Amino acid sequence: MNLFLLVFLLIYGAVHTWFVFRLLQAFPVLQSWWPFPVGWCLLMVAAPVLSRLLEQAGQTFAATMAAYIGYCWMGLLFLFVSLSVLLELLRLLHWSAHFFLQLPTIALLSPRPGFLCCFGLALLISCYGWFEAGHMKVEHLAITTSKLPKGAARVRVVQISDLHIGLIVGSKQVQQLVASVKMLKPDLLVATGDIVDGHISHVDGVSQMLRELQPPLGMVAVMGNHEYYAGFGSSRRFLELSGFQLLQDQTVLVGEHLALVGVDDPAAKRFGAVQTVKETALLQGVANDRFVVLLKHRPVVEQQSIGTFDLQLSGHVHKGQIFPFNLLTWLNFPVRAGMNQLAGGSRLYVSRGTGTWGPPIRFLAPPELTVIDLDPDKK
């Protein structure tokens, strides 16, 4: 975690340096007042860490304020830098065209109009992104399988993932989620990690809200990386109080025709947990006549596992959450959000996530509640 924090501070500090440089370039009059923008940027770099420290100290209100201000600024800054990089590319193209073709200068590409355009557009996108983050989409999928015998009832599975209950996502969002899930009438609810984020003792009544769901085939969850960051013990207690059965490299048979295989997140190793059973061994231990759902927080597919599961449900990447961040997440997880058809009859579904991490903003990646209807093959 210390190395991660160091890398984060270095990258985030470099991004703020870019912002200050562009600001002072656009408004030279501010150069004599440089301590103010520099001081603001230093405070914003420290805000995510400061909010965690305040949360651990029990200063919930101060921690929430620091989180909202710091993370909203993070989203705005990311969009500004993305637009600024695009503007620099346009400047390079314009300079090349001007050099070879003697084209006239475009005023928008000069420092001040360029800065104002990028910052203003980033602000507009951030406002829209806040709206998008609050409007969850229900994604409906239908899978026909011969592993459900003819005449068997449809099985409805609802997936939630990456809710990140904490300082920003709290009781209000969970209450809306519970109401939406109830309307869908699932037979089974699965949670594919990062349901909690940070210390959640201050979020009153959330576990009781989730416990109200009680679908007929139960509620099953696996750990994500943020459950370990928040503390394994407290995360496990919260999930169990919420009514979830936690699977850590374990298999559970559900009803007459389903088997759920839950794989622990790799973050467990950093906190001293030892994997006792490999994923391939878990999958090979399930009878062939059951529809196998593999619950795995990160959308990583083991080549040896392909063909031994019917459907893998994952999350983690949020579809980047704020475009164009999905271009960066693609480097680590080269799978698309939604359904991915694999070899051997296996499928991978990657959720965009039900909540938000960091900035309470989503752009071109709305939060989702996933509904998967398993229907018997009628042939």
C-alpha positions in Angstrom: 0.0 0.0 0.0 2.9 2.4 0.7 4.3 1.9 -2.8 0.8 2.4 -4.3 0.4 5.6 -2.3 3.8 6.9 -3.4 3.0 6.2 -7.1 -0.4 7.8 -6.8 1.0 10.9 -5.2 3.7 11.2 -7.8 1.3 10.8 -10.7 -1.4 13.0 -9.2 1.2 15.6 -8.3 2.5 15.6 -11.9 -1.1 16.2 -13.2 -1.5 19.2 -10.9 1.9 20.5 -12.1 0.5 20.4 -15.6 -2.6 22.3 -14.5 -0.7 25.1 -12.7 1.7 25.4 -15.7 -1.2 25.8 -18.1 -3.0 28.2 -15.8 0.0 30.5 -15.4 0.7 30.3 -19.1 -2.9 31.4 -19.9 -3.0 34.1 -17.2 0.6 35.6 -16.8 -0.8 38.2 -14.3 -1.3 35.3 -11.8 2.4 34.5 -11.8 3.0 36.8 -8.9 0.2 35.0 -7.0 1.5 31.6 -7.7 1.4 30.4 -4.1 -2.4 30.4 -4.2 -2.9 27.9 -7.1 0.1 25.9 -5.9 -1.4 25.8 -2.4 -4.8 24.7 -3.7 -3.2 21.9 -5.8 -1.1 20.7 -2.8 -4.3 20.5 -0.7 -6.1 18.6 -3.5 -3.3 16.1 -3.9 -3.5 15.5 -0.1 -7.4 15.4 0.0 -7.9 11.7 -0.7 -5.4 10.7 2.0 -6.7 13.4 4.4 -10.3 12.1 4.0 -9.2 8.5 4.9 -7.3 9.8 8.0 -10.3 11.9 9.1 -12.6 8.9 8.6 -10.3 6.6 10.7 -10.3 9.3 13.4 -14.1 9.3 13.5 -14.5 12.8 12.0 -17.1 11.7 9.6 -18.4 15.1 8.5 -15.0 16.5 7.9 -14.0 13.3 6.0 -17.1 13.5 3.8 -16.4 17.1 2.9 -12.8 16.4 2.1 -13.9 13.4 0.0 -16.5 15.3 -1.9 -14.3 18.3 -2.7 -11.2 16.3 -3.4 -12.8 13.7 -5.6 -15.0 16.1 -7.5 -11.9 18.1 -8.2 -10.1 14.9 -9.3 -12.8 14.1 -11.9 -12.7 17.7 -13.1 -8.9 17.7 -13.3 -8.8 14.4 -15.2 -11.2 15.7 -17.8 -9.3 19.0 -18.1 -6.0 17.2 -18.6 -7.6 14.8 -21.2 -8.9 17.8 -23.1 -5.6 19.6 -22.8 -3.7 16.7 -24.2 -6.2 16.7 -27.2 -5.6 20.4 -27.6 -1.9 19.9 -27.6 -2.3 17.3 -30.4 -4.4 19.9 -32.4 -1.7 22.5 -31.8 0.9 20.1 -33.2 -1.2 19.4 -36.2 -1.9 23.0 -36.8 1.8 23.9 -36.4 2.7 21.3 -38.9 0.1 22.5 -41.4 1.1 26.1 -40.8 4.7 25.3 -41.4 4.2 23.5 -44.6 1.0 25.2 -46.0 1.2 28.6 -44.4 -2.3 28.4 -42.9 -3.6 31.3 -40.7 -3.3 31.0 -36.9 -6.4 29.8 -35.0 -7.1 32.0 -31.9 -8.6 29.0 -30.0 -5.2 27.3 -29.9 -3.5 30.2 -28.1 -2.9 29.6 -24.3 -5.8 31.6 -22.8 -8.7 30.6 -25.0 -7.4 27.1 -25.0 -7.3 26.9 -21.2 -10.8 28.5 -20.8 -12.2 26.1 -23.5 -10.7 23.0 -21.8 -11.7 24.0 -18.3 -15.2 25.1 -19.2 -15.9 21.9 -21.2 -14.5 19.8 -18.3 -16.8 21.6 -15.9 -19.8 21.0 -18.1 -18.9 17.3 -18.5 -18.4 17.0 -14.8 -21.9 18.4 -14.1 -23.4 16.0 -16.6 -21.3 13.2 -15.2 -22.7 13.8 -11.7 -26.2 13.5 -13.2 -25.3 10.3 -15.1 -23.8 8.7 -11.9 -27.1 9.1 -10.2 -29.2 7.4 -12.9 -28.7 3.6 -12.8 -29.4 1.5 -15.9 -30.9 -1.9 -15.8 -29.2 -4.3 -18.2 -31.3 -7.3 -19.2 -29.6 -10.5 -20.5 -31.2 -13.8 -21.5 -29.2 -17.0 -21.6 -30.7 -20.3 -22.9 -29.0 -23.4 -21.5 -29.6 -27.1 -21.8 -28.5 -27.5 -18.2 -31.9 -26.3 -17.2 -34.3 -29.2 -18.1 -37.3 -28.6 -20.3 -40.2 -27.3 -18.2 -37.9 -25.9 -15.5 -38.7 -22.4 -14.3 -36.6 -19.5 -15.4 -33.9 -18.5 -12.9 -33.3 -14.8 -12.6 -29.9 -13.7 -11.3 -29.2 -10.1 -10.4 -25.6 -8.9 -10.2 -24.4 -5.8 -8.2 -20.8 -4.8 -8.3 -18.5 -2.0 -7.2 -21.0 -0.2 -5.1 -18.3 1.4 -2.9 -20.4 2.1 0.1 -18.5 4.7 2.2 -18.2 8.5 2.5 -19.8 9.3 -0.9 -22.1 6.3 -1.6 -24.3 6.0 1.5 -27.8 5.2 2.8 -29.7 7.1 0.1 -28.1 5.3 -2.8 -28.4 1.9 -1.1 -32.1 2.5 -0.4 -32.6 3.3 -4.1 -30.7 0.2 -5.1 -32.8 -2.0 -2.8 -36.0 -0.6 -4.2 -34.8 -1.3 -7.8 -33.8 -4.9 -7.0 -37.1 -5.6 -5.3 -38.9 -4.5 -8.4 -36.9 -7.0 -10.5 -37.9 -9.9 -8.3 -34.6 -11.9 -8.5 -34.3 -15.6 -7.6 -30.6 -15.0 -6.7 -28.6 -11.9 -5.9 -24.8 -12.0 -6.4 -22.3 -9.3 -5.5 -18.9 -9.3 -7.3 -16.8 -7.3 -5.0 -16.0 -3.7 -3.9 -19.4 -3.4 -2.2 -17.7 -1.5 0.7 -15.1 1.2 0.5 -13.4 2.4 3.7 -14.8 2.4 7.2 -18.6 2.1 7.0 -19.5 2.1 10.7 -21.0 5.6 10.3 -23.4 4.5 7.6 -26.4 3.6 9.7 -28.9 1.0 8.6 -27.3 0.0 5.3 -26.9 -3.7 6.2 -30.5 -3.8 7.3 -31.6 -2.3 4.0 -29.8 -5.0 2.0 -31.0 -7.7 4.3 -34.6 -6.9 3.3 -34.0 -8.4 -0.1 -34.0 -12.1 0.8 -34.4 -13.6 -2.7 -35.5 -17.3 -2.7 -32.1 -18.7 -3.7 -30.2 -16.4 -1.4 -27.5 -13.7 -1.7 -23.9 -14.6 -2.4 -20.8 -12.4 -2.5 -17.1 -12.4 -3.2 -14.4 -10.0 -2.0 -13.0 -7.2 -4.1 -9.7 -5.4 -3.5 -11.5 -2.5 -1.6 -12.9 -4.9 0.9 -9.4 -5.7 1.9 -8.3 -2.1 1.9 -11.2 -1.3 4.2 -10.3 -4.2 6.5 -11.2 -7.9 5.9 -12.9 -8.3 9.3 -15.2 -5.3 9.1 -16.0 -6.0 5.4 -16.9 -9.6 6.1 -19.1 -8.7 9.1 -20.9 -6.1 7.0 -21.5 -8.5 4.1 -22.8 -11.2 6.5 -25.0 -8.8 8.4 -26.4 -7.7 5.0 -27.5 -11.3 4.3 -24.7 -12.4 1.9 -23.0 -15.7 2.0 -19.3 -15.0 1.4 -17.4 -17.3 -0.9 -13.6 -17.3 -0.6 -12.3 -19.9 -3.1 -15.4 -21.9 -2.4 -18.3 -23.6 -4.2 -22.0 -23.6 -3.2 -24.8 -25.4 -4.9 -27.9 -23.3 -5.5 -31.2 -24.9 -6.2 -31.3 -28.0 -8.3 -29.4 -26.8 -11.4 -26.9 -24.0 -10.4 -23.4 -24.0 -8.9 -21.7 -20.8 -7.8 -17.9 -20.8 -7.6 -16.5 -17.8 -5.7 -12.8 -16.8 -6.2 -11.1 -14.5 -3.8 -9.4 -11.3 -5.0 -5.6 -11.2 -5.5 -5.5 -8.3 -3.0 -5.9 -11.0 -0.3 -2.3 -12.1 -0.8 -1.1 -8.6 0.1 -2.9 -8.9 3.5 -1.5 -12.3 4.3 -4.3 -14.6 3.0 -3.2 -17.9 1.4 -5.1 -19.4 -1.4 -5.9 -23.0 -0.4 -7.8 -24.1 -3.5 -7.1 -23.1 -7.1 -9.8 -21.9 -9.3 -9.3 -24.7 -11.8 -9.7 -27.3 -9.0 -12.9 -25.7 -7.8 -14.4 -25.7 -11.3 -13.4 -29.2 -12.0 -15.1 -30.4 -8.8 -18.5 -29.3 -10.0 -20.9 -31.8 -11.7 -21.2 -31.3 -15.5 -24.9 -31.1 -15.4 -25.0 -27.9 -13.3 -24.9 -24.4 -14.8 -21.7 -23.0 -13.3 -21.5 -19.3 -12.5 -18.0 -18.1 -11.6 -17.9 -15.0 -9.4 -14.7 -13.1 -9.7 -14.1 -9.5 -9.0 -11.5 -8.8 -11.6 -12.3 -9.6 -15.3 -9.4 -11.9 -15.7 -10.0 -15.2 -17.5 -7.8 -18.2 -16.7 -7.1 -20.1 -19.9 -7.2 -23.4 -18.1 -10.7 -22.5 -16.8 -12.3 -21.8 -20.1 -14.9 -24.5 -20.9 -15.3 -25.5 -17.2 -17.7 -22.6 -16.4 -20.8 -21.3 -18.2 -20.7 -17.7 -17.1 -18.2 -15.6 -15.3 -19.5 -12.4 -13.6 -16.9 -9.7 -12.9 -16.6 -6.0 -12.3 -13.7 -3.9 -11.1 -13.0 -1.7 -14.1 -16.2 0.5 -14.1 -15.8 0.8 -17.9 -13.3 3.4 -16.9 -16.1 5.4 -15.1 -15.0 8.6 -16.8 -14.2 8.6 -20.5 -11.5 8.4 -21.8 -10.1 6.6 -18.7 -11.4 3.3 -20.1 -8.6 3.5 -22.6 -6.2 3.2 -19.7 -8.1 0.4 -18.0 -8.0 -1.5 -21.3 -4.2 -1.8 -20.9 -4.6 -3.9 -17.7 -7.9 -5.6 -18.6 -8.4 -6.0 -22.4 -12.1 -7.0 -22.2 -15.1 -4.9 -23.1 -17.9 -4.0 -20.6 -20.9 -6.3 -21.1 -20.9 -9.8 -22.5 -17.8 -11.4 -23.9 -18.2 -14.8 -25.7 -15.3 -17.2 -24.9 -14.3 -20.5 -26.2 -15.8 -23.8 -25.1 -19.3 -22.3 -24.4 -18.0 -20.1 -21.6 -19.1 -16.4 -21.3 -17.7 -13.4 -19.4 -19.9 -10.6 -18.3 -18.2 -7.4 -17.1 -20.4 -5.0 -15.1 -19.8 -1.3 -15.4 -20.4 -1.2 -11.6 -23.4 -0.1 -9.5 -21.8 2.9 -7.7 -18.8 5.1 -8.1 -15.2 5.1 -6.8 -13.5 8.4 -6.1 -15.3 11.1 -8.1 -19.1 10.9 -7.9 -19.1 11.3 -11.7 -19.6 8.9 -14.6 -19.2 9.9 -18.2 -20.2 7.5 -21.0 -20.2 4.7 -18.5 -23.6 4.8 -16.5 -23.9 2.6 -13.4 -25.8 -0.6 -13.9 -27.9 -3.2 -12.3 -27.5 -6.5 -14.2 -30.4 -8.9 -14.7 -29.5 -12.3 -16.1 -32.4 -14.6 -17.0 -31.4 -18.3 -17.3 -34.0 -20.1 -19.5 -34.2 -23.8 -20.3 -33.4 -24.9 -23.8 -36.8 -25.7 -25.5 -35.2 -27.9 -28.3 
